[in-house]
Amino acid sequence: MASFNKFNAFVEHLAEKVHDLGADTLKILLTNSAPVAGNSVKADLTEISAGNGYSAGGPSATISASSQTSGTYKLVLDDLTITASGGSIGPFRYFTLYNDTPTSPADPLIGCWDYGSSITLADGESVTVDFSAANGALQIA
């Protein structure tokens, strides 16, 4: 998968105790509209339509590790597979990580990955969001 691109507001949200990345509910939202660094919350994005195996708001990401070593924090997420069932999903190009737990601001954005081109999953097809176990979904130094 492409490299992680953080949203600018993520830095402020960390400093203001909005995120508990080791415990909050993180989700992956699919969009076909390019996110920009200035986006702050989920409502700033245009999500693809729900249905056929994709739920509104996107699937939850499973946190497998959240720790720091020598001053570098690493968040490791389990790989996530999205499968079209009963019809197609998409088109989409961007996988966006956001925090579904906070209420103020609601659904703050963390970062995104660009698939490189728009795809549509036909009924029965899958795409796997391959988070690096070695490097984590994100690192903060």
ABEGO torsion letter per residue (X at the ends): XBBBBBBAAAAAAAAAGABBAAABBBBBBBBABBBBAABABAAABBBBBBEGGBBBGEBBBBBABBBBBGGBBBBBBBBBBBBBBGEBBOBBABBBBBBAABAOBBGBBABBBBAGBBBBBBBGBBBBBBBBAAAEABBBX
